């Protein structure tokens, strides 16, 4: 229990994902008590009048009953769906923090691979989850997956038969997905999460550079009581926010869509954000097909932006630590994180990928943009095609220049000091701004340049403690006593070791 964790807001992103996953599990257990994973046909006779007398599967009927008749069922459904979205979003943000700060470097390459595996499993789990209700929207998404599987060269038809048990849609896909969604994939996720947390526990925790922080120590708070009590409170906050969102914002109203009918396709709808960029790539990909391969094989166009692109993307993300290590020749172990500005190539690559993701997420809704903006869908398609190439390149170039500019500004402050906003006039008539040196000065009063240590550099005079202690100024008079000496008092408190250091 003497384990020390550093205190930084970005480390909470992983906790958001973990706590959301707990909410997903708890709400999912409740839903399993009422959901019927059967594709057997029935006629709805429940309380929702617009669907009375409509033939549907037992899976869809039980989903409607959960929403309309089970006490608190609709709220639990909403909590389950929103928690799943926040779980995946939290993992994405957590991986972005790990990527941009270099936390994936040796000795944490395995944790990076586990993180990518968790994200892929969570995306698959989410897709299986919203395919279970057997409504028109989920059926349309399932039909798209059927096409993706069939497009795989040589083995596509056999894989499709193995998944669907025959022709689409078959009668066993919902029970199969239910077993995977409730038992198999959650069990794998729990095991991977346990291994991931265990590696974080037994390895030395990463931390941002700062005073007294080295590669061989960790400065922060102990697990008990500080970190545990904060974690418990933060879990309550995450749970409360999820419940609040679920009670206010409606999501996946399956009763408005009706049961799935293979002859119908829902219009004006998109998948969840984590699948939306794949849908966007499929929409804007040209109709390039490979025909007459080995005599009679054909590779449909949909194979390239779906199966092939997703596979290559996963391989690239998993292997990135090895790729960077090969180019940088950096084989040392690292416990101190990097500021994104200090690694401009990696940061620019990450922003370029985010630009590619966002533009294809927009492409996934190009029909809605075309409708709302009153432009041709073909125009939106070509904008998406060109933007998928141009915007990542522009994002890389702009980010690279920004990183270099931030580096130059940091070193300028270390060399000359902080701008004070005080302008003086020299005896020769020149105007200049007074700078507050961060370190010692020479015999002429000029700042002695400091070396950059990888830590955040103060840019404002208030960051040095000159502003004094913050006190209420509306309901009580401002306390001006001790303003000048507060910076020294705070430094003295830090020197006494308010935070814990563990070697």
Secondary structure as UniProt FT lines:
FT   STRAND          4..5
FT   HELIX           9..11
FT   HELIX           12..32
FT   TURN            33..34
FT   STRAND          41..43
FT   HELIX           49..51
FT   TURN            52..53
FT   STRAND          55..57
FT   HELIX           58..68
FT   TURN            71..72
FT   HELIX           73..101
FT   TURN            102..104
FT   TURN            106..107
FT   HELIX           109..131
FT   TURN            132..133
FT   HELIX           136..150
FT   TURN            153..155
FT   HELIX           156..164
FT   HELIX           173..179
FT   HELIX           180..184
FT   HELIX           185..202
FT   TURN            211..212
FT   TURN            215..216
FT   STRAND          218..222
FT   HELIX           223..227
FT   HELIX           228..248
FT   HELIX           254..256
FT   TURN            262..263
FT   HELIX           273..284
FT   STRAND          290..293
FT   TURN            294..296
FT   STRAND          297..299
FT   HELIX           302..303
FT   HELIX           304..308
FT   HELIX           309..328
FT   HELIX           340..342
FT   HELIX           344..363
FT   TURN            364..365
FT   HELIX           366..373
FT   HELIX           377..416
FT   STRAND          418..425
FT   TURN            427..428
FT   STRAND          431..436
FT   TURN            443..444
FT   HELIX           461..464
FT   TURN            465..467
FT   TURN            481..485
FT   HELIX           486..495
FT   TURN            496..497
FT   STRAND          500..502
//
